[in-house]
Amino acid sequence: MLPHKELSTDLRDAIIRQFQNGNCYSKIASVFGVLYSIVQGIVACWKTLGMNINMPQKGWPNKLQGRGAGKVGVIMKVNPVATREDLATVGVSMSKSTIT
């Protein structure tokens, strides 16, 4: 399982139950097929917060991701007066303030 993939709450609950039963991190990781560091992070978050929830990301998200910026550059080179709706058809969603 990839480290950036968000785990379901059922799986996170099962990991915490296994930890409370006395299993070590490596055994829990092998049983559920997740990385050792993910099990560590889930248990550490549970110890500090006392609850098992998926927290939102830290910080303000970027207005435009890397691939989206490249797509916008190509579209604007071909059609300099492209509107926000034209960009949305390609799959790039952005606010009005980003374009102006």
C-alpha atoms as one frame of an Amber mdcrd trajectory, in Angstrom:
protein
   0.000   0.000   0.000   1.347   3.438  -0.877   2.266   5.781   1.969   0.289
   8.733   0.603  -2.980   6.828   0.296  -5.529   7.630   2.993  -6.661   4.587
   4.949 -10.272   3.935   5.862 -11.415   4.462   9.421 -12.243   0.758   9.757
  -8.660  -0.183   8.953  -7.311   2.475  11.313  -9.579   1.167  14.091  -8.371
  -2.373  13.454  -4.739  -1.241  13.655  -5.375   0.471  16.981  -7.189  -2.599
  18.333  -4.209  -4.757  17.403  -1.876  -2.305  19.144  -4.025  -2.323  22.277
  -3.901  -6.131  22.262  -0.123  -5.919  22.582   1.065  -6.631  19.041   4.203
  -4.892  17.812   4.278  -2.464  14.883   5.973  -4.871  12.480   3.456  -7.643
  13.124   0.526  -5.232  12.659   2.069  -3.919   9.438   2.480  -7.413   8.018
  -1.060  -8.481   8.985  -2.744  -5.515   7.297  -0.260  -5.077   4.451   0.688
  -1.482   5.247   4.068   0.081   5.877   5.656   0.056   9.322   5.842   3.865
   9.353   2.109   4.153   8.604   1.302   1.991  11.624   3.633   4.153  13.723
   1.907   7.316  12.527  -1.586   5.995  13.200  -0.667   4.867  16.716   1.171
   8.121  17.473  -1.810  10.167  16.288  -4.130   8.027  18.403  -1.898   8.461
  21.470  -1.752  12.252  21.175  -5.352  12.974  20.128  -7.082  10.065  21.821
  -9.250   9.500  18.756  -8.886   7.949  15.358  -9.784  10.424  12.627  -8.281
  11.470   9.312  -7.081  15.022   9.809  -7.050  17.561   6.961  -3.749  18.458
   5.370  -1.539  21.081   6.949  -1.215  24.488   5.381  -2.951  26.258   2.565
  -3.224  24.179  -0.628  -1.611  25.533  -3.788  -3.886  27.365  -6.152  -2.566
  25.425  -9.108  -0.641  22.151  -9.104   2.364  21.467 -11.358   0.601  19.558
 -14.116  -2.291  21.998 -14.118   0.114  24.892 -14.612   1.633  23.125 -17.610
  -1.785  22.502 -19.139  -2.778  26.126 -18.638   0.450  27.266 -20.302  -0.190
  25.130 -23.378  -3.824  26.207 -23.643  -3.015  29.888 -23.234  -0.266  29.664
 -25.856  -2.747  28.293 -28.397  -5.694  30.465 -27.339  -4.652  33.574 -25.342
  -8.260  34.569 -24.611  -9.336  31.224 -23.156 -11.960  31.428 -20.434 -12.247
  29.551 -17.189 -14.845  27.270 -18.773 -12.399  26.363 -21.574  -9.832  25.343
 -18.986 -12.442  23.327 -17.074 -13.123  21.171 -20.141  -9.484  20.050 -20.092
  -9.671  19.179 -16.409  -8.097  22.243 -14.794 -10.387  23.825 -12.228  -9.487
  27.200 -10.797 -11.102  30.207  -9.220 -11.736  33.535 -10.883  -8.978  35.228
  -8.870  -6.349  32.836 -10.217  -6.934  33.908 -13.809  -7.149  37.652 -13.243
